[in-house]
């Protein structure tokens, strides 16, 4: 379970980094259709990964709370507090 959590967080980091870099490129090459498709591919991957992480381990950000009955944002541990021992 710990490896799955780490893998999902790592995948989110990769997607977020890729999206920022692609965003910078698209700022100077707005008509590059390949770059736009690449950006959309990683945005979809990030959204799917974030949804999976949230479903399995809880919200990463306050707006990720998916429960209608309780405010799960305050549940511990926070995503960045997981350790090898947890």
Secondary structure, DSSP 8 states (H G I E B T S, - for coil): -HHHHHHHHHHHHHHHHHHHHHHHHHHH-TT-HHHHHHHHHHHHHHHHHHHHHHHHH--SSGGG---SSS-GGG-SS-GGG--TT-
